[in-house]
Amino acid sequence: MSSQEQHAAHAPGVAINGVMVASALIAVIAFPLTLVTLHQASPTPLTSGTSILVITTAGLLHCTGFLANRWPRASFAIGSALMLPLAFVYVQGVGSAAMLPSSIAYLVLTWVLANGEDKLASRVALVVGFVGAGIITLVEIARGTVSDPLMWLVQAGTLVVGVVAAWALGSLAKQRRLSADQIRQEQTRVALAQERSRIGRDLHDVVSHSLTVMIAQAEAARILTKQDEADEALERVAETGRSAMQGLRGMLRVLDRAEFEPLEPAPGITGIPALIDGARSNEHTIRFRTEGRTRSVSPDVSVAAYRLVQEAITNAIRHNVPPVAVDIDVRWHDKGVEVTVQDDGGKGHHEPSGSAGTGLIGMRERVEGADGTLEILRGARWRVRAMLPTEKKS
């Protein structure tokens, strides 16, 4: 099967059904009209042999329309071959048998080729249509049934307009399909870019939080080197490092893939208690409270709440001199969940590194992307408050 025919065989269902429906309608309407024209409208009926030839040829011509989706070029070639003998059969009162109503089925074949991906076949269909119109007109002139040259031009013009209209409509349908494909491809590129941006934010969150907790636990371990708790603190450092490396490997595999495979679910609001347990130490006290009846939230809201708490804990540990106390409150309301993270400022603040981070920007983007609002208060104490909807806005 040729590439053109393969494309047609796998064309969108709407286009395939459209051609089948058009062929069926033309057959139901045009074929009976052809029979009426041959046996009643013509003043002088055709001989039985000629009549059978015309009827059989017209019937086969209608059949090619139903095969055009799977074998477009072959169907067009067969249709063109069937139209040729009709051009030489004279029907009194009509002229060439190629002018009978069933000949409209040939225009469907032209439309199919013009709508295909094969540009050469499309152009050939147009040229063959022009040649066919010329042959029909020349046969009429040679037969002498039409003496007025103006009528020759009218007949030729009618045939040419029919061919051009079918070809133009097919080309227009192809352009609309290609435009729709380009739009879908662009939407796919945008979606992939957004996904990679999301992965980049996740990468920042994982690395920043994990490394900050590791440093804090290591500092606590130095203080506890002569105590039994030192082993536990050092074990937390190792466990946090292993978790960070696992997360990094997974994200880097995604970034390296040309096509995205199903991803593991991102941590959500239910993972906040585990996140807090991993960040606690003797130097960092983290209190967690929840109020109200837990409600279902969208994945965007769930991830936004988790990342907000993660980034806020990271900032409290990174920027405050221990010991540091952090209060985390999750309050459930009728149509929203309020997440508040506040630290006590510790014993002071570390000197800024000199390079602005992207954590707060990513936090705000996540919250606003989930149709929520974010409030950040900076000072001796940091306070982050987000209001997220439990019912996604339409």
C-alpha positions in Angstrom: 0.0 0.0 0.0 1.4 3.4 -0.9 2.1 6.1 1.7 -0.8 8.2 0.3 -3.2 5.2 0.6 -1.9 4.4 4.1 -2.5 8.0 5.1 -6.0 7.9 3.8 -6.6 4.5 5.5 -5.6 6.0 8.8 -7.2 9.4 8.2 -9.3 10.9 11.0 -12.7 9.3 11.4 -14.6 12.5 10.6 -13.0 12.8 7.2 -13.5 9.1 6.4 -17.2 9.2 7.4 -17.6 12.4 5.5 -16.5 10.8 2.2 -18.5 7.7 2.8 -21.6 9.7 3.6 -21.1 11.9 0.5 -20.6 8.9 -1.7 -23.7 7.2 -0.3 -25.9 10.4 -0.8 -24.6 10.9 -4.4 -25.3 7.2 -5.2 -28.8 7.4 -3.7 -29.7 10.6 -5.5 -27.7 10.6 -8.7 -28.0 7.0 -9.8 -31.8 7.0 -9.9 -31.7 10.3 -11.8 -29.3 8.7 -14.3 -31.7 5.8 -14.8 -34.7 8.2 -15.3 -32.7 10.3 -17.7 -31.7 7.3 -19.8 -35.2 5.7 -20.0 -37.6 8.6 -19.8 -36.1 12.0 -20.3 -34.3 11.1 -23.5 -36.5 11.4 -26.6 -34.7 8.6 -28.3 -33.9 5.7 -25.9 -30.4 4.1 -26.2 -30.0 0.6 -27.5 -30.1 -2.1 -24.9 -26.3 -2.8 -25.2 -25.4 0.9 -24.9 -27.9 1.4 -22.0 -26.4 -1.6 -20.1 -22.9 -0.2 -20.7 -23.8 3.3 -19.4 -25.7 1.9 -16.4 -22.9 -0.5 -15.5 -20.3 2.2 -15.9 -22.2 4.6 -13.7 -22.8 2.0 -11.0 -19.1 1.2 -10.9 -18.2 4.9 -10.8 -20.4 5.2 -7.6 -18.6 2.2 -6.1 -15.2 3.8 -6.5 -16.3 6.5 -4.1 -16.6 4.0 -1.3 -13.1 2.6 -2.0 -11.5 6.1 -2.2 -10.6 6.3 1.5 -8.5 3.1 1.4 -7.1 3.3 -2.1 -7.4 6.9 -3.2 -5.1 6.9 -6.2 -6.3 3.5 -7.5 -9.9 4.6 -7.2 -9.2 7.9 -9.0 -7.5 6.0 -11.8 -10.4 3.6 -12.1 -12.9 6.4 -12.0 -11.0 8.3 -14.8 -11.0 5.1 -16.9 -14.7 4.7 -16.4 -15.4 8.4 -17.4 -13.6 8.0 -20.6 -16.1 5.7 -22.4 -19.0 7.8 -21.1 -17.4 10.8 -22.9 -18.0 9.0 -26.3 -21.6 7.9 -25.6 -24.2 10.3 -26.9 -27.5 10.7 -25.0 -30.1 12.7 -26.9 -31.3 15.6 -24.9 -28.2 15.4 -22.6 -25.2 15.2 -24.8 -22.2 13.3 -23.6 -23.1 10.5 -21.1 -20.3 12.0 -19.0 -22.8 14.8 -18.3 -25.2 12.4 -16.6 -25.9 12.9 -12.8 -23.8 9.9 -11.8 -20.7 11.7 -13.1 -20.8 13.8 -9.9 -19.3 10.8 -8.2 -16.1 11.5 -10.0 -15.8 14.8 -8.2 -15.6 13.0 -4.9 -12.5 11.1 -6.2 -10.9 14.5 -7.1 -11.8 15.8 -3.6 -10.1 12.8 -1.9 -6.8 13.2 -3.8 -6.8 17.0 -3.2 -7.3 16.3 0.5 -4.5 13.8 0.7 -0.8 14.5 1.7 0.5 13.5 -1.8 0.9 16.9 -3.6 1.9 15.2 -6.9 -1.3 13.1 -6.9 -3.3 16.2 -6.0 -1.9 18.1 -9.0 -2.4 15.1 -11.3 -6.0 14.9 -10.3 -6.5 18.6 -11.3 -4.7 18.1 -14.6 -6.7 14.9 -15.4 -9.9 16.7 -14.6 -9.0 19.5 -17.1 -8.0 17.0 -19.7 -11.3 15.1 -19.2 -13.3 18.4 -19.6 -11.4 19.1 -22.8 -12.1 15.5 -24.2 -15.8 15.8 -23.5 -16.0 19.2 -25.1 -14.0 18.1 -28.2 -16.1 15.0 -28.7 -19.2 17.2 -28.6 -17.7 19.6 -31.2 -16.6 16.7 -33.4 -20.1 15.2 -33.2 -21.6 18.4 -34.3 -24.5 18.3 -31.8 -23.7 21.8 -30.6 -23.2 24.3 -33.3 -23.0 27.5 -31.2 -19.4 28.1 -30.1 -20.7 29.9 -27.1 -22.4 26.7 -25.9 -19.1 24.9 -26.3 -17.5 27.4 -23.9 -20.4 27.2 -21.5 -20.1 23.4 -21.4 -16.4 23.4 -21.0 -16.6 26.1 -18.4 -19.1 24.2 -16.4 -17.0 21.0 -16.4 -13.9 23.0 -15.5 -15.6 24.8 -12.7 -16.9 21.5 -11.3 -13.4 20.0 -11.3 -11.8 23.1 -9.8 -14.5 23.4 -7.1 -14.0 19.8 -6.0 -10.2 20.1 -6.0 -10.3 23.5 -4.2 -12.6 22.1 -1.5 -10.3 19.1 -1.0 -7.3 21.4 -0.7 -9.1 23.6 1.8 -10.0 20.6 3.9 -6.4 19.5 3.9 -5.2 23.0 4.9 -7.7 23.1 7.8 -6.5 19.6 8.9 -2.9 20.6 8.8 -3.6 23.8 10.7 -5.4 21.8 13.4 -2.4 19.4 13.5 -0.1 22.4 14.0 -2.2 23.7 16.8 -2.2 20.4 18.5 1.6 20.1 18.1 2.0 23.6 19.5 -0.3 22.8 22.4 1.8 19.7 23.0 5.0 21.7 23.0 3.6 24.2 25.5 2.4 21.4 27.7 5.9 19.8 27.6 7.5 23.1 28.4 5.2 23.6 31.3 5.9 20.1 32.5 9.6 20.7 32.3 9.2 24.0 34.2 7.2 22.1 36.9 10.0 19.5 37.1 12.5 22.3 37.4 10.6 23.7 40.4 10.3 20.3 41.9 14.1 19.8 41.4 14.8 23.1 43.2 12.4 22.2 46.0 13.9 18.7 46.5 17.5 19.8 46.4 17.1 22.9 48.5 15.0 21.3 51.2 17.0 18.1 51.4 20.4 19.7 51.5 19.2 22.3 54.0 17.9 19.6 56.3 21.1 17.6 55.9 23.2 20.6 56.9 21.0 21.3 59.9 21.2 17.7 61.0 25.0 17.6 60.6 25.3 20.7 62.7 23.2 19.0 65.4 25.3 15.9 65.1 28.5 17.9 65.9 26.9 19.1 69.1 25.8 15.6 70.0 29.1 13.8 69.2 29.4 12.7 72.8 25.8 11.7 73.2 23.8 8.7 72.1 21.5 10.8 69.9 24.4 11.5 67.5 23.9 8.2 65.7 20.3 9.0 65.1 21.1 12.4 63.8 23.8 11.1 61.4 21.4 8.4 60.2 18.9 11.1 59.3 21.6 12.9 57.3 22.3 9.7 55.3 18.6 8.9 54.8 17.9 12.5 53.7 20.8 12.3 51.2 19.6 9.0 49.8 16.1 10.3 49.4 17.4 13.4 47.6 19.6 11.4 45.3 16.6 9.1 44.4 14.4 12.1 43.6 17.2 13.7 41.5 17.7 10.6 39.5 14.0 10.3 38.7 13.7 13.9 37.7 16.9 13.8 35.5 15.5 10.6 33.8 12.4 12.5 32.9 14.3 15.5 31.6 16.5 13.3 29.4 13.5 11.5 27.8 12.2 12.6 24.5 8.7 11.5 25.4 7.2 11.6 28.9 6.3 8.3 30.5 3.7 8.2 33.4 5.3 9.9 36.4 5.0 8.9 40.1 2.5 10.9 42.0 3.9 14.1 43.4 3.8 14.4 47.3 0.7 16.2 48.4 -0.9 17.7 51.5 -1.2 14.3 53.2 2.6 14.1 53.1 3.2 17.2 55.2 3.5 15.2 58.6 6.2 13.0 57.1 8.0 16.0 55.7 8.0 17.6 59.2 9.3 14.5 60.9 12.2 14.4 58.5 13.1 18.1 59.2 13.0 18.0 63.0 16.1 18.0 65.1 17.3 19.0 68.6 18.0 22.5 67.1 14.8 22.8 65.1 11.5 22.4 66.8 8.6 22.0 64.4 5.0 22.0 65.7 2.1 20.9 63.4 -1.5 21.5 64.0 -4.6 20.8 61.9 -8.1 22.0 62.4 -11.5 21.3 60.7 -12.7 18.4 58.7 -10.4 17.2 55.9 -11.8 17.7 52.5 -10.9 16.5 49.0 -8.7 18.9 47.0 -7.4 18.9 43.4 -3.9 17.6 42.7 -2.6 21.2 42.0 -3.9 22.4 45.4 -2.4 19.3 47.2 1.0 19.7 45.7 1.0 23.5 46.2 0.3 23.1 49.9 3.1 20.5 50.3 5.7 22.6 48.4 4.7 25.7 50.4 5.4 24.0 53.7 8.6 22.5 52.3 10.0 25.8 51.1 9.0 27.6 54.3 10.7 25.0 56.5 13.8 25.2 54.2 13.9 29.0 54.5 13.5 28.9 58.3 16.3 26.4 58.7 18.6 28.1 56.2 18.2 31.7 57.2 17.8 31.5 61.0 20.5 30.8 63.6 19.4 27.8 65.7 17.6 27.0 67.8 14.6 27.7 65.7 10.9 26.9 66.3 8.5 26.7 63.4 4.7 26.5 63.7 2.7 24.9 60.9 -1.1 25.2 60.9 -3.5 23.7 58.4 -7.1 24.8 58.8 -9.9 23.4 56.7 -12.8 25.6 55.8 -16.0 25.0 53.9 -14.5 26.0 50.5 -10.8 26.3 51.2 -7.8 25.2 53.2 -5.6 27.7 54.9 -1.9 26.8 55.3 0.2 28.9 57.6 4.0 28.5 58.4 5.7 30.8 60.9 9.1 30.7 62.6 10.3 32.5 65.7 13.3 34.0 64.1 15.8 31.8 66.0 18.7 33.6 67.6 19.2 35.8 64.5 19.6 35.6 60.8 22.5 34.2 58.7 24.1 36.6 56.3 22.4 36.5 52.8 24.3 34.5 50.2 24.1 37.4 47.7 22.1 35.5 45.1 18.3 35.7 45.1 16.7 32.3 45.2 13.7 31.2 43.2 11.9 29.4 46.0 9.5 32.1 46.9 8.8 32.8 43.2 8.1 29.1 42.7 5.9 29.1 45.8 3.8 32.0 44.5 3.5 30.4 41.1 2.3 27.2 42.5 -0.3 28.8 44.8 -1.6 31.1 42.1 -1.7 28.3 39.6 -4.0 26.4 42.0 -6.3 29.4 42.1 -5.1 30.4 45.6 -3.7 33.5 47.3 -0.4 33.8 49.0 0.7 36.2 51.8 4.4 36.6 52.8 5.5 38.7 55.8 9.2 39.3 56.3 10.8 40.6 59.4 12.4 39.3 62.5 10.0 36.4 62.0 8.9 34.9 58.7 5.2 34.1 58.1 3.8 32.5 55.0 0.0 32.1 54.6 -1.8 30.6 51.7 -5.5 30.2 51.1 -6.3 27.4 48.6 -9.6 26.3 47.3 -11.1 22.9 48.0 -13.3 23.3 44.9 -11.4 24.1 41.7 -12.6 27.2 40.0 -14.0 26.7 36.5 
